[in-house]
Amino acid sequence: MTARDLQPAHAAPPARTHQELLAEEAARYALLRRVAPALRHHLAGMLQPIGMVAAIMERRLQAAQPDLTVIRDSSKSISTLTRSAAGASMGLLTWLDPKENSNGPLHVSVEECVGMLTTELAFRGFNVSNTVASSDMATSVFALRSVFTAALIALTDAALTPASIVISSQVVDGKIGVVISVSSEPGALAAEDPPSYRKLGWDDVQALATAEQVGLSHGPGRAEMHFAAAENADVIV
């Protein structure tokens, strides 16, 4: 379920111009290009254990008298790892082709988005502190993936490094407020350009926020988003 689906039945989304639709598509493409390396990294990490167990089992099969019990256990491990990797891979693919009508707990969705980018941000000199506590608050997974992730990337693209990132949340006027704050450390320098594609700007983030009907405000080193709250959480799998 997107943010627009969370609106009352009588509140039809405002019509958007052709230019706004083009801006949204461009922003979505740019965002996917920026998260693509992280998606590849996570996918490779899921498949690596399968290859390792398969290599060990192959060496054991080459023994003069293979231990069939151990080989059987290795075969079961490969089967278990394969099922786990298949499920996780389907979850990653929802970044490219999201399921409809999907809500998720806020803290789970934020943790997923942060986890997707943590390694790259660490290499670029950012330390991330996620203070969003576990709660029953839920919102559109797709809206949060789109707007929150884009805002996080836009902030870090414009920041000096090394820097600290703090993510927090609160309920504001019946909506879920998520705040990202970036504070550079003494002696910080301009961050290097991202290793893939181009930087994201606030016009990109605003295009996504408009499409998902997410309230957005931003300033130097700070972004605040207001997401529509969902009553029931239905986590994407």
C-alpha positions as CSV (number, residue, x, y, z in Angstrom):
1,M,0.0,0.0,0.0
2,T,1.4,3.3,-1.0
3,A,0.9,6.5,0.9
4,R,-1.8,7.5,-1.5
5,D,-3.7,4.3,-0.8
6,L,-3.8,5.3,2.9
7,Q,-5.9,8.4,2.2
8,P,-9.6,8.3,2.9
9,A,-11.8,7.1,0.1
10,H,-13.1,10.6,-0.6
11,A,-9.7,12.2,-0.8
12,A,-8.6,11.6,-4.4
13,P,-4.9,12.3,-5.0
14,P,-4.4,15.6,-6.8
15,A,-3.8,15.4,-10.5
16,R,-0.1,15.8,-11.5
17,T,1.3,17.4,-14.6
18,H,3.2,15.5,-17.2
19,Q,6.4,17.3,-16.1
20,E,5.8,16.1,-12.5
21,L,5.4,12.5,-13.7
22,L,8.6,12.7,-15.6
23,A,10.4,14.1,-12.6
24,E,9.1,11.2,-10.5
25,E,10.3,8.6,-13.0
26,A,13.7,10.2,-13.2
27,A,14.0,10.3,-9.5
28,R,13.0,6.6,-9.1
29,Y,15.5,5.6,-11.7
30,A,18.3,7.6,-10.0
31,L,17.4,6.1,-6.6
32,L,17.5,2.6,-8.0
33,R,20.8,3.2,-9.7
34,R,22.2,4.4,-6.3
35,V,21.0,1.4,-4.4
36,A,21.8,-1.2,-7.1
37,P,25.4,-1.8,-5.8
38,A,24.0,-2.5,-2.3
39,L,21.4,-4.9,-3.7
40,R,24.1,-6.8,-5.6
41,H,26.2,-6.9,-2.4
42,H,23.4,-8.3,-0.3
43,L,22.5,-10.8,-3.0
44,A,26.1,-12.0,-3.3
45,G,26.3,-12.4,0.5
46,M,23.3,-14.6,0.5
47,L,24.7,-16.9,-2.2
48,Q,28.3,-17.1,-0.9
49,P,27.5,-19.7,1.9
50,I,25.9,-22.0,-0.6
51,G,29.0,-22.0,-2.8
52,M,31.2,-22.6,0.3
53,V,29.2,-25.6,1.5
54,A,29.1,-27.0,-2.1
55,A,32.9,-26.8,-2.4
56,I,33.4,-28.6,0.9
57,M,31.0,-31.3,-0.1
58,E,32.7,-31.8,-3.4
59,R,36.1,-32.3,-1.6
60,R,34.5,-34.8,0.7
61,L,33.1,-36.7,-2.3
62,Q,36.6,-37.1,-3.7
63,A,37.7,-39.1,-0.6
64,A,38.5,-42.8,-1.1
65,Q,35.6,-43.6,1.2
66,P,33.3,-40.7,1.5
67,D,31.4,-40.3,4.7
68,L,27.8,-40.4,3.5
69,T,26.3,-39.1,6.7
70,V,28.4,-36.0,6.6
71,I,27.7,-35.5,2.9
72,R,24.0,-36.0,3.6
73,D,24.1,-33.2,6.2
74,S,25.9,-31.0,3.8
75,S,23.2,-31.6,1.2
76,K,20.6,-30.6,3.7
77,S,22.5,-27.5,4.6
78,I,22.6,-26.5,0.9
79,S,18.9,-27.1,0.6
80,T,18.2,-24.9,3.7
81,L,20.5,-22.2,2.5
82,T,19.0,-22.2,-0.9
83,R,15.5,-21.8,0.4
84,S,16.6,-18.9,2.7
85,A,18.5,-17.2,-0.2
86,A,15.5,-17.6,-2.5
87,G,13.2,-15.9,0.0
88,A,15.6,-13.1,0.8
89,S,16.2,-12.6,-3.0
90,M,12.5,-12.1,-3.5
91,G,12.5,-9.6,-0.8
92,L,15.3,-7.7,-2.5
93,L,13.4,-7.8,-5.8
94,T,10.5,-5.9,-4.2
95,W,12.8,-2.8,-4.3
96,L,12.6,-3.1,-8.1
97,D,9.0,-4.3,-8.4
98,P,7.2,-3.6,-5.1
99,K,4.1,-5.5,-4.1
100,E,0.9,-3.7,-3.7
101,N,-0.9,-3.1,-0.4
102,S,2.1,-3.6,1.8
103,N,2.6,-1.9,5.1
104,G,5.3,-2.6,7.6
105,P,6.4,-1.6,11.1
106,L,8.3,1.7,11.0
107,H,11.3,0.4,12.9
108,V,11.6,-2.6,10.6
109,S,11.4,-0.6,7.4
110,V,13.9,2.0,8.6
111,E,16.3,-0.7,9.8
112,E,16.0,-2.4,6.3
113,C,16.8,0.8,4.5
114,V,19.6,1.8,6.7
115,G,21.1,-1.7,6.6
116,M,21.0,-1.6,2.8
117,L,23.3,1.5,2.8
118,T,25.4,1.1,6.0
119,T,28.4,-0.5,4.3
120,E,28.7,2.1,1.6
121,L,28.1,5.0,4.1
122,A,30.8,3.6,6.4
123,F,33.3,3.5,3.5
124,R,32.4,7.1,2.7
125,G,33.0,8.2,6.3
126,F,29.6,8.2,7.9
127,N,28.6,6.6,11.2
128,V,24.9,5.9,11.4
129,S,22.9,5.8,14.7
130,N,19.3,4.5,14.3
131,T,17.3,5.5,17.3
132,V,13.9,4.5,16.0
133,A,12.5,2.3,18.7
134,S,10.4,-0.8,18.2
135,S,6.7,0.1,18.2
136,D,3.3,-0.7,16.6
137,M,3.7,2.3,14.3
138,A,3.4,1.2,10.6
139,T,3.4,2.9,7.3
140,S,3.8,2.2,3.6
141,V,7.0,0.2,3.0
142,F,7.2,1.5,-0.6
143,A,6.8,5.1,0.5
144,L,9.4,4.8,3.2
145,R,11.9,3.0,0.9
146,S,11.4,5.7,-1.7
147,V,11.4,8.9,0.3
148,F,13.4,8.0,3.4
149,T,16.2,6.3,1.4
150,A,16.4,9.1,-1.1
151,A,16.6,11.7,1.7
152,L,19.3,9.8,3.4
153,I,21.4,9.6,0.2
154,A,20.7,13.3,-0.6
155,L,21.9,14.4,2.8
156,T,25.1,12.3,2.7
157,D,25.8,13.4,-0.9
158,A,25.8,17.0,0.4
159,A,27.6,16.5,3.7
160,L,31.2,16.9,4.8
161,T,32.9,13.8,6.2
162,P,33.6,12.2,8.6
163,A,30.1,12.8,10.0
164,S,27.5,11.2,12.2
165,I,24.0,10.4,11.1
166,V,21.1,10.2,13.7
167,I,17.7,8.9,12.7
168,S,14.7,9.4,15.0
169,S,10.9,9.3,14.8
170,Q,7.8,10.6,16.5
171,V,4.1,10.8,15.9
172,V,3.1,14.3,14.7
173,D,-0.6,15.2,14.1
174,G,-1.5,11.6,13.5
175,K,1.3,11.1,11.0
176,I,4.7,9.4,11.5
177,G,7.5,11.9,11.6
178,V,11.0,10.6,10.7
179,V,14.0,12.9,11.1
180,I,17.5,12.4,9.7
181,S,20.2,14.7,11.1
182,V,23.8,14.8,9.8
183,S,26.6,16.5,11.9
184,S,30.1,16.7,10.5
185,E,33.1,16.2,12.8
186,P,35.9,18.8,13.2
187,G,38.2,18.9,10.2
188,A,35.6,17.3,7.9
189,L,36.1,17.6,4.2
190,A,33.8,17.4,1.2
191,A,32.6,13.8,0.7
192,E,33.9,12.0,-2.3
193,D,31.4,11.5,-5.2
194,P,29.3,8.4,-4.9
195,P,30.9,5.4,-6.6
196,S,27.9,4.7,-8.8
197,Y,25.8,7.0,-10.9
198,R,25.1,10.6,-9.9
199,K,24.3,12.4,-6.7
200,L,20.7,12.8,-5.6
201,G,19.3,16.3,-5.1
202,W,16.4,17.6,-3.2
203,D,14.4,18.0,-6.4
204,D,14.7,14.2,-6.7
205,V,13.5,13.6,-3.1
206,Q,10.7,16.1,-3.5
207,A,9.4,14.4,-6.6
208,L,9.2,11.1,-4.8
209,A,7.6,12.7,-1.7
210,T,5.0,14.3,-3.9
211,A,4.2,11.0,-5.7
212,E,3.8,9.2,-2.3
213,Q,2.1,12.2,-0.6
214,V,4.8,12.4,2.1
215,G,5.4,15.7,3.8
216,L,9.0,16.8,3.4
217,S,11.1,19.6,4.8
218,H,14.8,19.9,4.7
219,G,17.7,22.2,5.6
220,P,21.5,22.0,6.0
221,G,22.2,18.6,7.5
222,R,18.6,17.8,8.3
223,A,15.5,16.3,6.7
224,E,12.1,15.6,8.2
225,M,9.4,13.5,6.6
226,H,5.8,12.9,7.6
227,F,4.3,9.5,6.5
228,A,0.7,8.4,6.7
229,A,0.2,5.9,9.5
230,A,-1.3,2.5,8.7
231,E,-3.5,0.7,11.2
232,N,-2.2,-2.8,10.4
233,A,1.3,-3.9,9.6
234,D,1.7,-6.4,6.8
235,V,5.5,-6.9,6.3
236,I,6.8,-7.6,2.8
237,V,8.4,-11.0,2.5
